[in-house]
């Protein structure tokens, strides 16, 4: 009885291509999100400690000394770039490379994915670019946190969920239950609001505000 729908169903090879392109786009999106998060975290570290100084684009040639730099009362040397082996410029360039990968994957996918799936992916890439622009504005203003950044984070997660929902529909998969959707959204929110920073910031004694950055 299944042969009745054979003319309308994609061939296995075509279906596999669609799956691979959806996975490729989402993997690029995931990497871009991580790089933007690293950019955001770096900005926050730089603004929370006065001894960090400005976020330069080159490693500092200054050696820690007994100068009058603020924040040295506890005997800890000032943090200078590069932090974790990267300058701020390195972090920004990495984010740009991941954003380029997203647009490249999206362009390649236009050959096999349906228009509504492509449109959702475009909206997602637009949200990533908005986040990048907002972080640059935050860097220029020197703010420690921004409502605009939080709004971008929410928009990104919603755009990604919409993209994956559309992709599931086009791939012939059943929609996820509301309970599963809610649980995934909750996990995403938790992952987006960590209570501590990874090394080397924790090792250096850096502590950020508990609220979502």
C-alpha positions in Angstrom: 0.0 0.0 0.0 3.0 2.3 0.5 3.7 2.5 -3.2 0.7 4.9 -3.6 2.8 7.7 -2.1 6.0 6.9 -3.9 5.7 9.6 -6.4 5.4 12.3 -3.7 8.0 11.1 -1.2 11.6 12.1 -1.7 14.0 9.4 -2.7 16.2 8.1 0.2 19.2 9.9 -1.2 17.4 13.2 -1.4 16.0 12.8 2.1 19.4 12.0 3.5 20.8 15.1 1.8 18.1 17.2 3.5 18.9 15.7 6.9 22.6 16.3 6.4 22.0 20.0 5.4 19.7 20.6 8.4 22.4 19.0 10.7 25.1 21.1 9.1 23.2 24.3 9.6 22.4 23.5 13.2 26.0 22.5 14.0 27.2 25.8 12.5 24.6 27.7 14.6 25.7 25.9 17.7 29.3 26.9 17.1 28.3 30.5 16.4 26.3 30.6 19.6 29.2 29.3 21.6 31.6 31.9 20.1 29.1 34.7 20.7 28.8 33.5 24.3 32.6 33.6 24.6 32.6 37.2 23.3 29.9 38.2 25.8 31.8 36.5 28.7 35.0 38.2 27.7 33.4 41.6 27.7 31.9 41.0 31.1 35.2 39.9 32.6 36.8 43.1 31.3 34.2 45.4 32.8 33.8 43.7 36.2 37.4 44.1 37.3 39.0 47.5 37.1 42.5 46.0 37.0 41.7 44.4 33.7 42.1 47.7 32.0 40.7 48.2 28.5 40.1 45.3 26.2 43.1 45.6 24.0 43.7 43.8 20.7 47.3 42.9 21.6 49.0 41.1 24.5 50.1 43.7 27.1 53.9 44.3 27.2 53.6 45.5 30.8 55.0 43.3 33.5 53.1 43.0 36.8 54.7 45.3 39.4 54.0 47.2 42.5 52.5 50.2 40.7 49.4 52.0 41.7 47.1 50.0 39.5 43.7 49.6 41.2 42.7 46.2 42.6 46.1 45.0 43.7 45.6 45.3 47.4 45.1 41.6 47.7 48.5 40.9 46.1 47.1 39.5 42.9 48.8 40.6 39.6 46.5 42.5 37.2 44.9 40.4 34.4 46.2 41.4 31.0 45.5 40.2 27.5 45.7 37.6 26.2 43.4 35.8 28.6 43.3 32.1 28.1 45.7 32.5 25.2 43.3 34.8 23.3 43.0 38.5 22.8 39.6 40.1 22.5 40.3 40.5 18.8 40.9 36.7 18.5 37.5 36.0 20.2 35.7 38.4 17.8 37.4 37.0 14.8 36.4 33.5 15.8 32.8 34.6 16.2 32.9 36.1 12.7 34.3 32.9 11.2 31.5 30.9 12.7 28.9 33.4 11.4 30.5 33.0 8.0 30.2 29.2 8.3 26.5 29.7 9.0 25.9 31.7 5.9 27.9 29.3 3.8 26.0 26.3 5.1 22.7 28.2 4.5 23.7 29.0 0.9 24.6 25.3 0.2 21.3 24.2 1.7 19.2 26.3 -0.7 19.9 23.5 -3.3 17.9 20.9 -1.4 15.8 22.4 1.4 12.2 23.8 1.0 11.7 27.5 1.0 10.0 27.7 4.4 12.9 25.8 6.0 15.4 28.1 4.3 13.4 31.1 5.5 13.6 29.9 9.1 17.3 29.4 8.8 17.7 32.9 7.4 15.8 34.3 10.4 18.1 32.4 12.7 21.3 33.7 11.0 19.8 37.2 11.1 19.3 36.8 14.9 22.9 35.7 15.2 24.1 38.8 13.3 21.8 41.0 15.5 23.5 39.5 18.6 26.9 40.2 17.2 26.0 43.8 16.5 24.5 44.2 20.0 27.6 42.8 21.7 29.7 45.3 19.7 27.5 48.1 20.9 27.9 46.8 24.5 31.7 46.7 24.0 31.7 50.3 22.8 29.6 51.5 25.7 31.5 49.6 28.3 28.4 48.2 29.9 28.6 45.2 32.2 25.3 43.8 31.0 22.5 44.8 28.7 18.8 44.1 28.3 19.4 44.2 24.6 21.8 41.2 24.9 19.3 39.3 26.9 16.6 40.0 24.3 19.0 38.8 21.6 19.6 35.5 23.5 15.9 34.9 23.8 15.3 35.7 20.1 18.1 33.3 19.1 16.8 30.4 21.1 13.2 30.9 19.7 14.5 31.3 16.1 16.5 28.0 16.5 13.4 26.2 17.9 11.3 27.5 15.0 13.9 26.3 12.5 14.1 22.8 13.9 10.3 22.6 14.1 10.0 23.5 10.5 12.7 21.1 9.5 11.0 18.2 11.4 7.8 18.9 9.6 9.5 19.0 6.2 11.3 15.8 7.0 8.1 14.0 7.8 8.6 13.7 11.5 5.9 14.1 14.1 5.9 17.4 16.0 7.4 17.2 19.5 4.9 17.2 22.4 4.4 20.4 24.4 6.0 18.8 27.4 9.1 17.9 25.5 9.3 21.4 24.0 9.0 22.9 27.5 11.7 20.7 28.9 14.1 21.6 26.1 13.4 25.3 26.6 14.0 25.0 30.3 17.3 23.2 29.7 18.3 25.8 27.2 17.6 28.6 29.7 19.7 26.8 32.4 22.6 26.4 30.0 22.4 30.0 29.1 22.6 31.2 32.7 25.6 29.5 34.4 26.4 30.4 37.9 30.2 30.4 37.4 32.8 31.0 34.7 35.2 28.4 33.3 38.9 28.6 33.8 41.0 30.7 33.8 38.5 33.3 35.1 37.5 31.2 38.2 41.1 30.4 38.9 41.9 34.1 38.7 39.3 35.0 41.3 36.8 36.6 38.9 33.2 36.6 40.0 30.4 38.0 37.9 26.9 39.0 39.0 24.5 36.1 39.4 21.8 37.6 37.1 21.7 36.6 33.5 24.3 38.6 31.5 
